[in-house]
Amino acid sequence: MDNEIILKHDFSCLIEKLRSIQITDSRDDIKHKIRSQLPELIGNLALIFLCPEHPARNHWAGEVIANILPYNGLKNKNNKLLRPATYYDFLWKESVFVDSPTSFDELLETKFKKENINLTKEMTENARAKVENFMKWLATELSKECVTKDKIYEKLGAEEE
């Protein structure tokens, strides 16, 4: 009888560990998808926020949506969405762009140079704050459901091309 109880307990623990591994794998998959899109997402957001009158604004907003698409609506293996704080960690808090602020600066310099737009230090700091606020919003929206294109366009003050 005691061996049966121990075996049931061990089996229960094994199942719980397997579930934990599954959840970790799906979180890592979501994290990887976010990280692979992050540089382009940040660059496009900065262009939108710092150049609100630029004729390419709606194009950049479309690119933001394309950057979000690979992880929009993804759930973990238990068919649950992640918490807002988890998405925020993946999108911003634990990113190289926060850990190493010069990475953020260099990313924007490259992106803005490609668009032939002069970038100042003040603009970079302004972009950092606006991108972070957008990431907070996006983390909350991703934790609720699939974020619609309309919501993103509205948040960015842009229109679909």
C-alpha positions as CSV (number, residue, x, y, z in Angstrom):
1,M,0.0,0.0,0.0
2,D,2.8,2.5,0.9
3,N,4.6,1.7,-2.4
4,E,1.4,2.4,-4.3
5,I,1.0,5.8,-2.6
6,I,4.6,6.7,-3.3
7,L,4.3,5.6,-6.9
8,K,1.2,7.8,-7.4
9,H,3.0,10.7,-5.8
10,D,6.0,10.2,-8.0
11,F,3.9,9.9,-11.1
12,S,2.0,13.1,-10.1
13,C,5.3,15.0,-9.6
14,L,6.5,13.7,-13.0
15,I,3.4,14.9,-14.8
16,E,3.7,18.3,-13.1
17,K,7.4,18.6,-14.2
18,L,6.5,17.7,-17.8
19,R,3.8,20.4,-17.8
20,S,6.3,22.9,-16.5
21,I,8.8,22.0,-19.2
22,Q,6.0,22.3,-21.9
23,I,5.1,25.8,-20.6
24,T,8.7,26.9,-20.5
25,D,9.2,25.7,-24.1
26,S,6.2,27.6,-25.3
27,R,7.3,30.7,-23.4
28,D,10.8,30.4,-25.0
29,D,9.2,30.1,-28.4
30,I,7.1,33.2,-27.9
31,K,10.2,35.0,-26.5
32,H,12.3,34.0,-29.5
33,K,9.6,35.2,-32.0
34,I,9.4,38.6,-30.2
35,R,13.2,39.0,-30.0
36,S,13.6,38.2,-33.7
37,Q,11.2,41.1,-34.6
38,L,12.2,43.5,-31.9
39,P,14.9,45.6,-33.7
40,E,12.7,46.3,-36.7
41,L,9.7,46.9,-34.5
42,I,11.6,49.5,-32.4
43,G,13.0,51.2,-35.4
44,N,9.6,51.5,-37.1
45,L,8.0,52.8,-33.9
46,A,10.7,55.4,-33.5
47,L,10.2,56.6,-37.0
48,I,6.4,56.9,-36.5
49,F,6.7,58.7,-33.2
50,L,9.5,61.1,-34.2
51,C,8.3,61.9,-37.8
52,P,4.5,62.2,-37.4
53,E,4.1,64.2,-40.7
54,H,6.4,62.0,-42.8
55,P,4.6,60.6,-45.9
56,A,5.9,57.1,-45.1
57,R,4.1,57.0,-41.7
58,N,1.4,54.7,-42.8
59,H,3.9,52.4,-44.4
60,W,5.9,52.2,-41.2
61,A,2.7,51.4,-39.3
62,G,2.1,48.5,-41.7
63,E,5.6,47.3,-40.9
64,V,4.9,47.5,-37.2
65,I,1.9,45.3,-37.7
66,A,4.0,42.9,-39.8
67,N,6.6,42.9,-36.9
68,I,3.9,42.0,-34.4
69,L,2.2,39.3,-36.5
70,P,4.5,36.4,-35.7
71,Y,3.6,36.4,-32.0
72,N,0.2,38.0,-32.1
73,G,-2.3,35.7,-30.4
74,L,0.2,33.0,-29.5
75,K,-0.7,31.0,-26.4
76,N,1.3,28.6,-24.3
77,K,0.8,24.9,-24.6
78,N,-2.0,25.0,-22.0
79,N,-3.8,27.3,-24.4
80,K,-3.4,30.3,-22.1
81,L,-2.1,33.8,-23.0
82,L,0.9,35.0,-21.1
83,R,0.6,37.7,-18.4
84,P,1.2,41.4,-19.4
85,A,4.4,41.5,-17.3
86,T,5.8,38.5,-19.2
87,Y,5.1,40.1,-22.6
88,Y,6.6,43.4,-21.3
89,D,9.7,41.6,-20.1
90,F,10.1,40.1,-23.6
91,L,9.2,43.2,-25.5
92,W,11.2,45.7,-23.5
93,K,12.4,45.2,-19.9
94,E,14.7,42.3,-20.6
95,S,15.8,43.4,-24.1
96,V,19.2,44.3,-25.1
97,F,17.9,47.8,-25.9
98,V,17.3,48.4,-22.1
99,D,20.3,46.4,-20.9
100,S,22.6,48.4,-23.2
101,P,21.2,51.8,-24.0
102,T,23.8,52.4,-26.7
103,S,22.2,49.5,-28.6
104,F,19.0,51.5,-28.8
105,D,20.9,54.6,-29.9
106,E,22.8,52.7,-32.6
107,L,19.7,51.0,-33.8
108,L,17.9,54.3,-34.3
109,E,21.0,55.9,-35.9
110,T,21.1,53.1,-38.5
111,K,17.3,53.2,-39.1
112,F,17.1,57.0,-39.4
113,K,20.2,57.2,-41.6
114,K,18.6,54.7,-44.0
115,E,15.6,57.0,-44.2
116,N,17.8,60.1,-44.7
117,I,16.4,61.7,-41.5
118,N,18.7,63.6,-39.1
119,L,18.5,62.2,-35.5
120,T,19.5,64.2,-32.4
121,K,20.2,62.9,-28.9
122,E,17.0,64.6,-27.7
123,M,15.0,62.8,-30.4
124,T,16.5,59.5,-29.3
125,E,15.5,60.0,-25.7
126,N,12.0,61.0,-26.7
127,A,11.8,57.9,-28.9
128,R,13.0,55.7,-26.0
129,A,10.1,56.9,-23.8
130,K,7.5,56.6,-26.5
131,V,8.6,53.2,-27.6
132,E,8.6,52.0,-23.9
133,N,5.0,53.3,-23.5
134,F,3.9,51.5,-26.7
135,M,5.5,48.3,-25.4
136,K,3.6,48.6,-22.2
137,W,0.3,49.0,-24.1
138,L,1.2,46.2,-26.5
139,A,2.1,43.8,-23.6
140,T,-1.3,44.4,-22.1
141,E,-3.1,43.9,-25.4
142,L,-1.2,40.7,-26.2
143,S,-2.1,39.3,-22.8
144,K,-5.8,39.8,-23.5
145,E,-6.2,38.4,-27.0
146,C,-5.0,38.8,-30.6
147,V,-4.4,42.5,-31.2
148,T,-6.3,43.8,-34.2
149,K,-4.7,45.8,-37.0
150,D,-7.3,48.5,-36.4
151,K,-6.2,48.8,-32.7
152,I,-2.6,49.1,-33.7
153,Y,-3.3,51.7,-36.4
154,E,-5.4,53.7,-34.0
155,K,-2.7,53.6,-31.3
156,L,-0.1,54.8,-33.8
157,G,-2.4,57.5,-35.2
158,A,-1.9,56.0,-38.7
159,E,-4.1,54.5,-41.4
160,E,-3.9,51.3,-43.4
161,E,-2.4,51.8,-46.9
